Amino acid sequence: MISLQKTSKYQRERNKFVINSVSKTNALIKTLKIFVSNPRHPSLHLEKLSGSKIWTIRIDKGNRIFFYWIDEKTVLLLDIGPHDKYRRY
């Protein structure tokens, strides 16, 4: 089982992401539950960004969670939002 740690940036962006949206909140919860129990689940579309130590998982077609593996069982959630945010990393 994976342990999640969160940066303050992730928490701020998460709050913006889910504000007034039950569907986004539910999608985020579902994605994180799947990730914690099986990080290689096909629905997550786990992907390492080229030339970086940052990874992404898919929440829905246009949104991602950006994270970093601390060790085999721990990840640091860095950011959340549109797929295009990958350009920042």
Summary of the structure (lengths in Angstrom):
residues: 89
radius of gyration: 12.0
end to end distance: 26.5
largest distance: 35.4
contacts: 232
relative contact order: 0.23
helix: 40%
strand: 35%
